[in-house]
Amino acid sequence: MNDLKRPTILLADEYVAFHDVWRMLLEPEYEVIGTVENGQALIDAAIRLTPDIIISDIGMPIINGFEALRRLIMIQPDVKFIFLTVYNEPTYIEEAQRAGASGYVNKCQAVSELPPAIRKALSEGVFYLSRFGT
């Protein structure tokens, strides 16, 4: 990551409406260099754009987020990847960790937790787990 530029982010969510929401949240601190709507497009864009961090939902068409991450890690082993999702079951969180994710953030907590999750992934590389309210 070049210190003279803002860290770059690639967003993946099948719901296009979320692209603008996440972009508005992140662009004061980061540069969103692309958005995609499915897992295959995520892999293709990540290879082409080489973002500093990828933020992705789990449930996406063609290839889900877990499989996209597994494939990307084989190509770009240092990729920083944060899942931004509504799934709060422990099995999903465990799968994210096993797949090599840098973080797991609840969409309902994105405003307060996504920016620190990104900072932590970029600086410390430690897995960030969102709190899941009841």
MIGU-46527 format. One line per 3 residues: number of its first residue (from 0); for each residue z, x, y of C-alpha. Coordinates in steps of 0.1 Angstrom, whole numbers. Layout:
// residues N
NUM) Z,X,Y | ...
//
This chain:
// residues 134
0) 0,0,0 | -10,14,34 | 18,13,59
3) -6,8,88 | -17,-26,76 | 0,-58,65
6) 4,-61,27 | -24,-82,12 | -20,-114,-8
9) -42,-133,-32 | -32,-170,-37 | -39,-190,-68
12) -31,-227,-70 | -53,-255,-84 | -43,-278,-55
15) -63,-266,-26 | -40,-284,-2 | -13,-258,-10
18) -36,-229,0 | -32,-237,37 | 6,-244,34
21) 12,-210,17 | -12,-192,41 | 7,-206,72
24) 40,-195,56 | 29,-160,48 | 4,-149,75
27) 29,-139,101 | 40,-110,78 | 11,-107,53
30) -27,-109,51 | -40,-135,28 | -73,-121,16
33) -83,-148,-8 | -75,-181,-24 | -86,-194,-58
36) -82,-226,-78 | -82,-214,-115 | -71,-185,-136
39) -106,-171,-143 | -113,-170,-105 | -79,-154,-100
42) -88,-125,-124 | -122,-120,-109 | -108,-121,-73
45) -80,-97,-81 | -103,-72,-96 | -127,-74,-66
48) -101,-76,-38 | -72,-55,-53 | -44,-73,-34
51) -10,-58,-30 | 5,-90,-44 | -7,-121,-62
54) 11,-155,-59 | 1,-179,-85 | 10,-213,-100
57) 14,-214,-138 | -6,-245,-146 | -42,-239,-136
60) -75,-248,-151 | -96,-225,-174 | -69,-199,-178
63) -32,-205,-170 | -11,-182,-148 | 6,-165,-177
66) -26,-155,-194 | -42,-145,-161 | -12,-121,-155
69) -14,-107,-191 | -51,-99,-186 | -46,-84,-151
72) -18,-62,-162 | -42,-46,-187 | -66,-38,-159
75) -42,-33,-130 | -9,-22,-145 | 8,-19,-111
78) -1,-54,-100 | 28,-73,-83 | 27,-109,-94
81) 49,-138,-83 | 48,-173,-99 | 52,-201,-74
84) 58,-232,-95 | 77,-264,-100 | 85,-256,-136
87) 122,-247,-139 | 127,-246,-177 | 142,-213,-190
90) 113,-208,-214 | 89,-206,-185 | 111,-181,-166
93) 115,-160,-198 | 77,-161,-204 | 71,-150,-168
96) 94,-120,-173 | 78,-111,-207 | 43,-113,-191
99) 53,-88,-164 | 58,-110,-134 | 76,-96,-103
102) 92,-129,-94 | 95,-166,-101 | 99,-190,-71
105) 104,-227,-70 | 78,-244,-48 | 106,-266,-33
108) 123,-233,-22 | 92,-215,-11 | 99,-215,27
111) 132,-197,22 | 126,-177,-10 | 89,-167,-11
114) 90,-141,17 | 121,-123,3 | 106,-124,-32
117) 75,-107,-19 | 95,-81,0 | 116,-74,-31
120) 86,-71,-53 | 69,-47,-29 | 99,-25,-22
123) 121,-26,-53 | 99,-40,-81 | 129,-59,-94
126) 123,-94,-108 | 132,-121,-82 | 144,-154,-96
129) 144,-185,-73 | 173,-208,-73 | 164,-242,-88
132) 184,-270,-72 | 195,-301,-90
//
